Amino acid sequence: MNSKAMPAPASSVPFFTQAESFERLWPRLSAYLDEVCESGTYSNGPRTAELEAALRAYTGARHAIAVGNGTDALVLLLRAAGIGYGDEVIVPAFSFFASASSVALVGAVPVFVDVDPLTYNLDPAALEAAVTERTKAVMPVHLFCQPADMTAVLTVAEQHGLLVLEDSAEGIGMRLNGRHTGLIGAGGVLSFFPTKTLGALGDAGMVLTDDDALARAVQRLRDHGRPALAPSAAPQAPTARAEYARQGELAGTNSKMDEIQAAALLTRLTTLDDDIRRRAVLADAYTRRLRGIPGVRRLPTVVERGEPVDPVFYVYLVETDRRDALVSHLAAAGIGTETYYPLPLHLQPCFAHLGHQEGDFPHAEAASHRTVALPLYPELTLTQLGRVCDAVRSFFTGSTS
């Protein structure tokens, strides 16, 4: 495998790249990949088990179950929790598509609610108003840089007997009062899509839970309903083969983690805490440089919750009424951006049957029209960050100073 990556033009600032980090970590990753190729086990093998153990240690989870991607993690978590046809699951209207599509894929109904305009996380007051007799669960999403208001969410959930299942796909490293996201409710997920704070070379995900029964169900569901086996213990004994062949208890799917992705994640995990600290430094630099620029409506704000919060800057999101024009201006300057999320979930065509229209969730709709993420990754230099800030300032003021 060639570790060399084609460098970006010197004048450009990509929205995201991990080429330099993998170049630096290549000796360690190469050794892992050699082990994978020599073993002949390419999914759910020793490296996957090692990663699960490492993430249990990092997050404090009793169970960490590796799966094919973050969307599968959500679907499997919902299924394992018993969510199915006719059930309602409350989700924020402003999030990645999978937050709602996973609910629909298990046959349940996503019930949308508005978000807090400051954090973009689910608004607990809106949650309270959306509960019906068919509501079975609520799925808060931990977006961008901080956990949702889980104390308030749990209070509402306890009052109404609801399961709390966390979409913590962006939440690696985020903690609330010492509890890692995904472990504050009944269970949660991690996504390891390449742009995530802990990113693989492709798709990969994980379910986190402290619930033994929930974990057993996820373990079966990810592998066609078969029971979990120790990765080094292929079912060679007749009794083991017979048990492994029993797939009828649960109709599962095939969502085992690729050993190559597990190897990449184990390699990246060695620098995760350093990467999180670097992201915080870069976020602080952005805030100092962008504060006060006319036309920038809002910069990221970590909200005081009355209990310790460990934020993690997955992206650096700004708001402006001229979002699309700013994106074009930055693109012309060779600066990459990403729009989170251009169409709120309640207005997605596949959810038209739910009867929502523009104006139903004004905070979610405003965020979808105004927000844009600027480049943020550990290898971003302060010089590059300065170029981004100068370009933003020049768009709004005509000057870089």
C-alpha positions in Angstrom: 0.0 0.0 0.0 1.4 3.4 -0.9 1.3 5.8 2.0 2.0 8.8 -0.1 -0.9 11.1 -0.8 -1.1 13.7 -3.6 -0.6 17.0 -1.8 -3.2 19.7 -2.2 -2.2 22.9 -4.0 -0.2 25.2 -1.8 -2.7 27.9 -2.1 -5.7 25.8 -1.1 -7.2 25.1 2.4 -9.3 21.9 2.1 -12.3 21.5 4.4 -10.8 18.3 5.6 -7.8 16.1 5.1 -6.2 13.3 7.1 -3.4 12.6 4.6 -0.7 14.1 6.8 -1.8 12.3 9.9 -1.8 8.9 8.1 1.6 9.7 6.6 2.9 10.3 10.1 1.2 7.2 11.5 2.1 5.0 8.5 4.7 2.8 10.2 2.2 1.8 13.0 -0.7 1.4 10.5 1.5 -0.6 8.1 2.3 -3.1 10.8 -1.3 -3.6 11.6 -2.3 -4.0 8.0 0.5 -6.7 7.5 -1.1 -8.6 10.5 -4.5 -8.4 8.9 -3.3 -9.7 5.6 -1.3 -12.5 7.1 -4.2 -13.6 9.4 -6.7 -14.1 6.5 -9.5 -12.7 8.7 -10.9 -9.6 7.2 -13.9 -8.7 9.3 -14.8 -8.9 13.0 -11.5 -10.4 13.9 -8.7 -9.8 16.4 -8.2 -6.1 15.4 -11.9 -5.4 15.8 -11.8 -7.0 19.2 -8.8 -5.0 20.2 -10.6 -1.8 19.0 -13.7 -2.7 21.0 -11.6 -3.2 24.2 -9.8 0.1 23.5 -13.1 2.0 23.1 -14.5 0.4 26.3 -11.5 1.7 28.1 -11.7 5.2 26.5 -15.4 5.8 27.0 -16.0 3.8 30.1 -18.6 1.7 28.4 -19.4 -1.8 29.6 -20.0 -2.8 26.0 -18.6 -1.4 22.7 -19.9 -3.3 19.6 -18.1 -2.6 16.3 -20.4 -2.4 13.2 -20.1 -1.5 9.6 -21.0 2.2 9.9 -22.7 4.8 12.0 -26.1 4.5 10.3 -26.1 0.7 10.9 -25.2 1.4 14.5 -28.4 3.5 14.9 -30.6 1.0 13.2 -29.2 -1.9 15.2 -29.5 0.1 18.5 -33.1 0.9 17.7 -33.9 -2.7 16.8 -32.1 -4.1 19.9 -34.1 -1.7 22.1 -37.4 -3.1 20.7 -38.3 -0.1 18.6 -40.5 -1.2 15.7 -43.7 -0.7 13.7 -46.0 2.0 14.9 -43.7 3.3 17.6 -42.9 7.0 17.7 -39.3 8.2 18.2 -38.7 11.9 18.9 -35.7 13.3 17.0 -34.5 16.9 16.3 -35.4 18.4 13.0 -31.9 19.7 12.4 -29.4 16.8 12.1 -27.9 14.4 9.6 -30.4 12.4 7.6 -29.6 9.1 9.4 -31.0 10.4 12.6 -34.4 10.1 11.1 -33.9 7.5 8.4 -32.8 5.0 11.0 -36.1 5.4 12.8 -38.0 4.9 9.5 -35.9 1.8 8.6 -37.0 -0.1 11.7 -40.6 0.7 10.8 -41.1 3.4 13.5 -42.2 7.0 13.0 -39.8 9.9 13.4 -41.5 12.7 15.3 -39.6 16.0 14.7 -39.0 18.7 17.2 -37.2 22.0 17.0 -33.7 22.7 18.3 -32.1 25.1 20.7 -30.9 28.0 18.4 -27.7 28.4 20.4 -26.4 24.8 20.5 -28.5 23.2 17.6 -29.3 20.3 19.9 -32.8 19.1 20.7 -34.9 21.6 22.6 -36.1 19.8 25.8 -39.2 22.0 26.0 -40.2 21.0 22.5 -39.6 17.4 23.5 -42.1 17.6 26.3 -44.8 19.0 24.0 -44.2 16.2 21.4 -44.8 13.2 23.6 -47.9 11.1 22.8 -49.3 7.8 23.9 -47.4 6.2 21.0 -44.0 7.7 21.9 -41.5 5.0 22.9 -38.2 6.7 22.7 -36.3 10.0 22.3 -33.1 10.3 20.3 -31.1 13.4 21.2 -28.2 14.2 18.9 -24.9 15.5 20.2 -24.0 18.0 17.4 -20.9 19.8 16.4 -19.1 20.6 19.7 -21.1 19.7 22.8 -23.6 17.2 24.3 -27.3 17.9 24.2 -29.0 19.0 27.4 -29.2 15.4 28.7 -30.3 16.3 32.2 -33.4 18.0 30.9 -34.0 15.2 28.3 -33.7 12.5 31.0 -36.1 14.3 33.2 -38.8 14.4 30.5 -38.1 10.8 29.5 -38.5 9.6 33.1 -41.8 11.4 33.5 -43.2 9.7 30.4 -41.4 6.3 30.6 -39.4 6.8 27.4 -36.2 5.2 26.3 -33.3 7.5 25.7 -31.2 6.4 22.7 -28.4 8.8 21.8 -27.2 9.7 18.3 -23.7 10.3 19.5 -22.2 9.7 16.1 -20.1 13.0 16.4 -19.6 12.6 20.1 -16.3 10.8 20.6 -14.6 12.4 23.6 -17.6 14.5 24.6 -18.6 14.0 28.3 -21.3 15.4 30.5 -20.5 15.2 34.3 -17.9 12.6 33.5 -20.2 10.4 31.4 -19.2 9.8 27.8 -21.9 10.6 25.3 -23.8 7.4 24.2 -23.7 6.2 27.8 -26.0 8.8 29.4 -29.2 7.1 28.2 -29.8 3.4 27.5 -27.2 3.4 24.7 -25.7 5.3 21.9 -23.5 5.2 18.8 -20.2 6.4 17.3 -19.5 7.0 13.7 -16.0 6.7 12.4 -16.6 8.2 8.9 -13.3 9.7 7.7 -14.2 13.3 8.6 -15.1 12.4 12.2 -12.8 13.3 15.2 -11.8 9.7 15.2 -12.0 8.7 11.5 -11.3 5.5 9.6 -10.2 5.1 6.0 -13.9 4.3 5.1 -17.1 3.5 6.8 -17.2 2.1 10.4 -19.3 2.6 13.5 -19.9 1.3 17.0 -22.7 0.9 19.5 -22.0 1.8 23.2 -24.1 0.6 26.1 -23.9 -0.5 29.7 -27.0 -2.7 29.2 -26.0 -6.4 28.9 -29.2 -7.5 27.1 -29.1 -4.6 24.7 -25.4 -5.4 23.9 -26.2 -9.1 23.3 -29.0 -8.2 20.9 -26.8 -5.8 18.9 -24.0 -8.4 18.7 -26.4 -10.9 17.2 -28.1 -8.4 14.9 -24.8 -7.3 13.3 -24.1 -10.9 12.3 -27.3 -12.4 10.8 -28.7 -13.2 14.3 -25.8 -15.4 15.2 -24.3 -15.3 18.7 -21.1 -13.4 19.4 -17.9 -15.4 19.2 -14.4 -14.6 20.4 -12.6 -13.4 17.2 -9.8 -16.0 17.7 -12.2 -18.8 18.2 -13.8 -19.7 14.9 -16.6 -22.3 15.5 -14.5 -25.4 14.9 -16.0 -27.7 17.7 -19.3 -29.3 16.6 -21.2 -27.7 19.5 -19.9 -24.3 18.6 -20.7 -24.7 14.9 -24.2 -25.8 15.8 -24.8 -22.8 18.1 -23.3 -20.4 15.5 -25.6 -21.7 12.8 -28.7 -20.9 14.9 -29.9 -17.7 13.2 -33.6 -17.9 13.8 -33.9 -16.1 17.1 -33.3 -12.7 15.5 -33.4 -11.8 11.8 -30.1 -9.9 11.7 -28.0 -8.3 9.0 -24.4 -8.2 7.9 -22.7 -5.2 9.6 -19.5 -6.5 10.9 -16.5 -4.1 11.1 -13.8 -4.5 8.5 -10.5 -5.4 10.0 -8.7 -2.8 7.9 -10.9 -0.1 9.3 -10.3 -1.4 12.9 -6.6 -1.2 12.2 -6.8 2.3 11.0 -8.9 3.3 14.0 -6.5 1.7 16.5 -3.7 3.7 14.9 -5.6 7.0 15.0 -6.8 6.3 18.6 -3.2 6.7 19.8 -3.4 10.5 18.9 -7.1 11.1 19.7 -6.6 13.1 22.9 -3.9 15.2 21.2 -6.1 15.7 18.2 -9.0 16.9 20.5 -6.7 19.4 22.2 -5.5 20.7 18.9 -9.0 21.1 17.7 -9.8 23.2 20.8 -6.8 25.4 20.1 -7.9 25.9 16.5 -11.5 26.7 17.6 -10.3 29.3 20.1 -8.1 30.9 17.3 -11.1 31.0 15.0 -13.2 32.6 17.7 -10.6 35.3 18.4 -10.1 36.1 14.8 -13.8 36.1 13.7 -15.4 37.7 16.7 -17.0 41.1 15.9 -17.0 40.7 12.1 -20.2 42.4 10.8 -22.4 39.8 9.1 -21.2 36.8 11.2 -24.3 36.3 13.2 -23.1 33.6 15.6 -19.9 31.7 16.5 -19.9 28.4 18.4 -20.9 28.7 22.1 -20.3 26.0 24.7 -23.3 26.4 27.0 -22.9 26.1 30.8 -25.1 23.2 32.0 -24.5 23.5 35.7 -22.4 20.3 35.6 -19.0 19.6 34.0 -19.0 19.5 30.2 -16.1 18.2 28.0 -16.7 19.8 24.6 -15.0 18.4 21.4 -14.9 20.6 18.3 -15.9 18.1 15.6 -16.6 21.1 13.3 -16.4 24.9 13.7 -19.8 26.2 12.6 -20.7 29.8 12.0 -24.0 31.5 11.1 -24.6 34.2 8.5 -27.6 35.4 6.5 -25.3 35.3 3.4 -24.2 31.7 3.8 -24.3 30.7 0.1 -22.5 33.8 -1.1 -19.9 33.3 1.6 -19.4 29.7 0.5 -18.8 30.8 -3.1 -16.4 33.5 -2.0 -14.3 31.0 0.0 -14.4 28.5 -2.8 -13.0 31.1 -5.2 -10.2 31.6 -2.7 -9.4 27.9 -2.6 -11.0 27.3 0.8 -13.3 24.4 1.4 -16.4 24.4 3.5 -19.3 22.1 4.4 -23.0 23.0 4.8 -24.6 21.4 7.8 -27.5 20.8 6.9 -29.0 22.5 3.9 -32.5 20.9 4.2 -34.0 20.2 7.7 -35.3 16.7 8.2 -39.0 17.5 8.4 -38.8 19.0 4.8 -37.0 16.0 3.3 -39.1 14.5 0.5 -39.3 11.0 2.0 -41.0 12.5 5.1 -43.6 14.5 3.2 -46.3 12.1 4.3 -45.9 13.4 7.9 -47.5 16.6 6.8 -44.9 19.2 7.8 -44.3 22.4 6.0 -42.0 25.4 6.2 -42.4 27.3 9.4 -43.1 24.3 11.6 -39.6 24.3 13.2 -38.2 27.8 12.8 -34.9 27.4 14.6 -34.1 24.2 12.6 -35.0 26.0 9.4 -33.0 29.1 10.2 -29.9 27.0 11.0 -30.3 25.1 7.7 -30.2 28.4 5.8 -27.4 30.1 7.8 -24.8 27.6 9.0 -21.5 26.7 7.4 -18.6 24.8 8.7 -15.0 26.1 8.2 -11.9 23.9 7.8 -11.1 22.2 11.1 -8.7 19.2 11.5 -5.6 18.7 13.6 -3.1 19.3 10.7 -4.7 22.7 9.9 -2.0 25.3 10.5 -2.5 28.6 12.1 -1.3 30.2 8.9 -4.0 28.4 7.0 -6.6 29.3 9.6 -5.5 32.9 9.2 -6.1 32.7 5.5 -9.6 31.4 6.1 -10.4 34.2 8.6 -8.9 36.9 6.3 -11.2 35.6 3.5 -14.2 35.6 5.7 -13.4 39.2 6.8 -12.8 40.4 3.3 -16.2 39.0 2.2 -18.0 41.0 4.8 -15.9 44.1 5.0 -13.7 44.3 1.9 -10.6 44.2 4.1 -8.5 41.5 5.7 -7.7 43.5 8.8 
